[in-house]
Amino acid sequence: MLVLPAMLFCLCCVGLPGIVGTASAALKLNNSKDDQAVKDFCSSHLGNGASRLDKGACYEGYVLGLNGRSDNACDSDFQNHASSIHACKTVGYNAGKNNTANVTKPSGGGGGGGGGGGGVAAGSADTCGGGGSNPSIGISISIGCKGQGNPIADMAFAIIRVLSDGVGLVVVGSIIVGGIQYSASRGDPQATAQAINRIRSSLMALIIFIFGYALLNYIIPGQFLQ
């Protein structure tokens, strides 16, 4: 029963793109090649352990610096996230001013992407879709998009992966509650039966989920669910 609220929560969050990075959401690079070059720069300079939020902050700072804008947006967009502010102002912004990644400066501080990608809001914590002629969508939270293919499909599969991570916790929690109910039943046949049914239902739900997940993973190509 906890899966449905979690799904609704994820959908609501996904439906509010651009909450992070609103001050510079209009900043976009001219094409997907430049976009990827800045992302690669941020990944290499922040390290593999950096969060998606920090990488998005670095991206935003780079574009701000590239356009000669103030770095004040770094403070307002990433409040209470010291590492993200550092990634935006120190790593990204300074590199953008010097155009370390050697990308084309956007004309007029914005503009649509040539060669096919839709713009990703600078400072987005995650990027869904993209690559080739596919557009990309920036969202304000990190849900584990792969950044490839159709953005809606990429987002949907990311939500499935997020929810699947919580299934184990829900099942374990339900089994623990069933165990507590069984211990507290004290020989009451009705309470004992309820506890056993809860544990049995939890295990059955886990088996059904594993089977369904494996089936989807077999049907859908590209390992989107992994």
N, C-alpha and C positions, 0 to 999 in steps of 0.2 A: 504493500500500500504506500510505501514511501517513495517508490519509483516514480509515480505520476507527479507528485509535487516537485520532485527534483527535475523532471522533464519540463514542467511548466516554468520553473525557475530559470532553467537554461534558455528556454525559448524567449522568455521575457528579456533576459540579458542580451541575447543575440539580437533581439528586435530593437535595441537601443544603441546602434553603432555610433562611434565617434564621441562618446562621453569623455574619454581620455583624449587629449589632443585637440579640443575644440578650438583653441585659439589659433591653431595653424592647420586646420582641416583642409583649407583651400590650397595648401602647398603640395604640389605634386611634381614629380620628375617627368621629363618629356617622354620617356619610353621605358619599356620593361627592362632593357639592358642596363640603363643607368640606375633604375630602381634596384635591380639585383646587385649592381656593383656597390651601392651604398650599404645594402644589407650584408653583403659579404665583408665589407670593410668593418662594419660594426661587430659582426660575429667574430672576426679574427682578432679585433682589438679588445673586445670584452671577454673573450674566452668561451669555451664550451659550457661552462657552468652558469653563464648569464641567463637571466630569465627573459621571457619574451617581452615583458614590459620594459626591461632595461634596453633590449635591442630596439624596441620601438621608440624609446626615448632618444637613443643615439641617432636613429634615423631622423627623428624630428629635429634634433639639434643640428644635424648636418645640413638639412634643407634650409633651416633658418639662417645658418651661417652662410650657406651658398647664395642666398638671396639678399644678404647684407642686412637682415633684420635683427632686432634685439633678441637677446637670449632670455628675456623676462618670462616668455611663455613656458620655459622649462620649469620655473618655480611654480607657476600657477597650474600647469597641467599635471604635474607629478608631486603634488603636496604630500608631505609625510613619507615620501619614498626617496630616501637619501641617495641610494644607489642609482635610481633612475635619474635624479637631478644631476648627479655626477656624470652619468652616461650622456645626458643631453647637453649639458653646458661645457664639460671639460673634454670629453671624447668627441662627441658628434659636432658640436658647434665650432670648436677650434679647427677641426678637420675640414668642416664645410667652408670656413672662411678661406682656407688655403686650397680648397678643392682637392684634397689628398687622393680621393678616388677617381679624379679626372673625369667627371661626368659633365654633361651639357647643362648649363645654367638655364632654368626655365625662364621663358620670356614673360614678363609681367607678373612674376611671382606665382604662377599657377599654370593652368592649361591642361587640356586632355592629353592623354598618352598616345603617342603615335605608335603604330604597329600593333595595336590591339589592346592593351590592358586598360581597364577602367581604373580610376585613381583610387589609391588606398590612402585613407586619412593618415597624415603624419602623426606619429605617436600612438598609433593603434597597437594594442597589446597582441593582436593576432591578425593574420591575413588568410582569408579563405579564398580558394580558387586562384586562377592565374596560370601563366605559362602559355607560350604560343599566342593564339588569338583569343584565349579565354580571359574574361575580365577578372578582376580581383576585388574583394570587399574587405575593408578594415573594420574590425570590431573592437570594442573597448575592453574585453576580457580575453584571457587566453583559454581556449577550449581544446587546443591541440590540432588545429587545421594543418593540413599538409602543404597548403599553398600551391595547389596544382589542380587542373581540371575545372569543371563547372563549380562556381562558388557555392551555389545552393547545395549541391551534392556533397561537396567537401565539408560544408558546415553541418549537414545532416549526419554524415558519418562521424564527424568529430563529436557531436552530441551523443551518438550511440556509444562511442568509445568512452566518453566521460561517464555516462550512466552505467556502462558495464563495469567500470572500476568500483562503483558503489554497490553493485549487486552482492559482492562477497561480504561487504560489511553488513548489509541488510540481513543476509542469510545467517551470518554468524550471530548478529544481535538477536534475531528471532529464535535461533536455537538456544541461546543463553537464557532468554526469557522463558522459553518452554522448559528448560532445565530447572529454573527457579520455581516455576509453577508446579512442576512434578515433585520437587523436594518439599514444597509447601502444601502439597495436597493431603499429606498425612493419612493416606489410605482412603480418602474420599474418592469413590469410583468415578463420579462425574468430573471432578477436578483433574484426576489422573488422565482420564480420557481426553480432556481438552488439551492438556499439556502434550500428550503423545501425538494428537492430531496436529498441533502447532509445529512440532518438530518434523513430523512426516511431511506436512505441507511445505515447510521450508526446504527440505531436501528435494522434494519433487519440483519445486520452482527452480532450484539451482540446476537440476538435471535438464529441465525444459529449456532454460536459458542457454546452457552450454550447447545443447543440440541446435537450437535456433541460431546461435552465434556462429557455430561451425558451418551450418548450412548457408548462411548469408556470406560467410567468408569464402565458401566454395563457389557460390553462384556469382558473386560480384568480383570482377577482375581488378587487378591493380593493387591488391592488398590494402584497400582503403580502411579496412577495419583493424589493421595491425599497427 
